[in-house]
Amino acid sequence: MKILLRKVEGANVALVKQDELSIPEILPTRYDLFQYRGGFSWGYKGSGVKNLGYAIAARMLEDEADISVTAMNLVENILSNLDGEREHTLSHATLKDAILQA
């Protein structure tokens, strides 16, 4: 799995690609886990980045109970440190490393 962080007409978009042969699909916002009506962001520690962290964590963990902890690890260890003006591709290994950092 890869997360593709892209800019389209000035808007930040997050896509998920399950494997090399799959077509990327939009990463859904998880309003049930993090109530924020704005979009996704990266490169700072605000609500848009947390929104992205929760969406990625939910996609990675599916039914796990610790989505909140995982989301905040993603925010602290990778998402907030990215260049907010650039596009990024995050591999599954990169995401797992960010989750495991204490």
Contact map, one row per residue, 1 for C-alpha under 8 A:
111000000000000111100000000000000000000000000000000000000000000000000000000000000000000000110000000000
111100000000000111100000000000000000000000000000000000000000000000000000000000000000000011110000000000
111110000000011110000000000000000000000000000000000000010000000000000000000000000000000011110000000000
011111000000011110000000000000000000000000000000000000000000000000000000000000000000001111000000000000
001111100001111000000000000000000000000000000000000000000000000000000000000000000000001111000000000000
000111110001111000000000000000000000000000000000000000000000000000000000000000000000011100000000000000
000011111111100000000000000000000000000000000000000000000000000000000000000000000000011000000000000000
000001111111100000000000000000000000000000000000000000000000000000000000000000000000000000000000000000
000000111110000000000000000000000000000000000000000000000000000000000000000000000000000000000000000000
000000111111000000000000000000000000000000000000000000000000000000000000000000000000000000000000000000
000000111111100000000000000000000000000000000000000000000000000000000000000000000000000000000000000000
000011110111110000000000000000000000001110000000000000000000000000000000000000000000000000000000000000
000011110011111000000000010000000000001100000000000000000000000000000000000000000000000000000000000000
001111000001111100000000011000000000000100000000000100000000000000000000000000000000000000000000000000
001111000000111110000001111000000000000000000000000000000000000000000000000000000000000000000000000000
111100000000011111000001111000000000000000000000000000000000000000000000000000000000000000000000000000
111100000000001111110111100000000000000000000000000000000000000000000000000000000000000000000000000000
110000000000000111110101000000000000000000000000000000000000000000000000000000000000000000000000000000
110000000000000011111100000000000000000000000000000000000000000000000000000000000000000000000000000000
000000000000000011111100000000000000000000000000000000000000000000000000000000000000000000000000000000
000000000000000000111110000000000000000000000000000000000000000000000000000000000000000000000000000000
000000000000000011111111000000000000000000000000000000000000000000000000000000000000000000000000000000
000000000000000010001111100000000000000000000000000000000000000000000000000000000000000000000000000000
000000000000001111000111110000000000000000000000000000000000000000000000000000000000000000000000000000
000000000000001110000011111000000000000000000000000000000000000000000000000000000000000000000000000000
000000000000111100000001111100000000000000000000000000000000000000000000000000000000000000000000000000
000000000000011100000000111110000000000000000000000000110000000000000000000000000000000000000000000000
000000000000000000000000011111000000000000000000000000100000000000000000000000000000000000000000000000
000000000000000000000000001111100000000000000000001100100000000000000000000000000000000000000000000000
000000000000000000000000000111111110000000000000001001100100000000000000000000000000000000000000000000
000000000000000000000000000011111111100000000000000000000000000000000000000000000000000000000000000000
000000000000000000000000000001111110000000000000000000000000000000000000000000000000000000000000000000
000000000000000000000000000001111110000000000000000001000000000000000000000000000000000000000000000000
000000000000000000000000000001111111000000000000011001000000000000000000000000000000000000000000000000
000000000000000000000000000001111111100000000000000000000000000000000000000000000000000000000000000000
000000000000000000000000000000100111111000000011001000000000000000000000000000000000000000000000000000
000000000000000000000000000000100011111000000000000000000000000000000000000000000000000000000000000000
000000000000000000000000000000000001111100000001000000000000000000000000000000000000000000000000000000
000000000001100000000000000000000001111110000001001000000000000000000000000000000000000000000000000000
000000000001110000000000000000000000011111000001101100000000000000000000000000000000000000000000000000
000000000001000000000000000000000000001111110001101100000000000000000000000000000001000000000000000000
000000000000000000000000000000000000000111111001100100000000000000000000000000111111000000000000000000
000000000000000000000000000000000000000011111000100000000000000000000000000000111111100000000000000000
000000000000000000000000000000000000000011111100100000000000000000000000000000111101000000000000000000
000000000000000000000000000000000000000001111110110000000000000000000000001100010000000000000000000000
000000000000000000000000000000000000000000011111110000000000000000000000000000000000000000000000000000
000000000000000000000000000000000001000000001111111000000000000000000000000000000000000000000000000000
000000000000000000000000000000000001011111000111111100000000000000000000000000000000000000000000000000
000000000000000000000000000000000000000111111111111110000000000000000000001000110000000000000000000000
000000000000000000000000000000000100000000001111111111000000000000000011001000000000000000000000000000
000000000000000000000000000011000101001110000011111111100000000000000000000000000000000000000000000000
000000000000010000000000000010000000000111000001111111110000000000000000000000000000000000000000000000
000000000000000000000000000000000000000000000000111111111000000000000111011000100000000000000000000000
000000000000000000000000000001001100000000000000011111111100000000110111000000000000000000000000000000
000000000000000000000000001111000000000000000000001111111110000000000010000000000000000000000000000000
001000000000000000000000001000000000000000000000000111111111000000000010000000000000000000000000000000
000000000000000000000000000000000000000000000000000011111111100000110110010000000000000000000000000000
000000000000000000000000000001000000000000000000000001111111111000100000000000000000000000000000000000
000000000000000000000000000000000000000000000000000000111111110000000000000000000000000000000000000000
000000000000000000000000000000000000000000000000000000011111110000000000000000000000000000000000000000
000000000000000000000000000000000000000000000000000000001111111100100000000000000000000000000000000000
000000000000000000000000000000000000000000000000000000000111111100000000000000000000000000000000000000
000000000000000000000000000000000000000000000000000000000100111110000000000000000000000000000000000000
000000000000000000000000000000000000000000000000000000000000111111100000000000000000000000000000000000
000000000000000000000000000000000000000000000000000000000000001111100000000000000000000000000000000000
000000000000000000000000000000000000000000000000000000000000000111111100000000000000000000000000000000
000000000000000000000000000000000000000000000000000001001100100111111110000000000000000000000000000000
000000000000000000000000000000000000000000000000000001001000000001111111000000000000000000000000000000
000000000000000000000000000000000000000000000000000000000000000001111111100000000000000000000000000000
000000000000000000000000000000000000000000000000000011001000000001111111110000000000000000000000001000
000000000000000000000000000000000000000000000000010011111000000000111111111000000000000000000000000000
000000000000000000000000000000000000000000000000010011000000000000011111111100000000000000000000000000
000000000000000000000000000000000000000000000000000000000000000000001111111111000000000000000000011111
000000000000000000000000000000000000000000000000000010001000000000000111111111100000000000000010011000
000000000000000000000000000000000000000000001000110010000000000000000011111111110000000000000000000000
000000000000000000000000000000000000000000001000000000000000000000000001111111111000000000000000000000
000000000000000000000000000000000000000000000000000000000000000000000000111111111000000000000000011010
000000000000000000000000000000000000000000000000000000000000000000000000111111111100000000000010010000
000000000000000000000000000000000000000001110000100010000000000000000000011111111100000000000000000000
000000000000000000000000000000000000000001111000100000000000000000000000001111111100000000000000000000
000000000000000000000000000000000000000001110000000000000000000000000000000111111110000000000000000000
000000000000000000000000000000000000000001110000000000000000000000000000000001111111000000000000000000
000000000000000000000000000000000000000001100000000000000000000000000000000000001111110000000000000000
000000000000000000000000000000000000000011110000000000000000000000000000000000000111111000000000000000
000000000000000000000000000000000000000000100000000000000000000000000000000000000011111000000000000000
000001100000000000000000000000000000000000000000000000000000000000000000000000000011111100000000000000
000111100000000000000000000000000000000000000000000000000000000000000000000000000001111110000000000000
000111000000000000000000000000000000000000000000000000000000000000000000000000000000011111000000000000
011110000000000000000000000000000000000000000000000000000000000000000000000000000000001111100000000000
011110000000000000000000000000000000000000000000000000000000000000000000000000000000000111110110000000
111000000000000000000000000000000000000000000000000000000000000000000000000000000000000011111110000000
111000000000000000000000000000000000000000000000000000000000000000000000000000000000000001111111000000
000000000000000000000000000000000000000000000000000000000000000000000000000000000000000000111111100000
000000000000000000000000000000000000000000000000000000000000000000000000000000000000000001111111110000
000000000000000000000000000000000000000000000000000000000000000000000000010001000000000001111111111000
000000000000000000000000000000000000000000000000000000000000000000000000000000000000000000011111111100
000000000000000000000000000000000000000000000000000000000000000000000000000000000000000000001111111110
000000000000000000000000000000000000000000000000000000000000000000000000110011000000000000000111111110
000000000000000000000000000000000000000000000000000000000000000000000100110010000000000000000011111110
000000000000000000000000000000000000000000000000000000000000000000000000100000000000000000000001111111
000000000000000000000000000000000000000000000000000000000000000000000000100010000000000000000000111111
000000000000000000000000000000000000000000000000000000000000000000000000100000000000000000000000000111
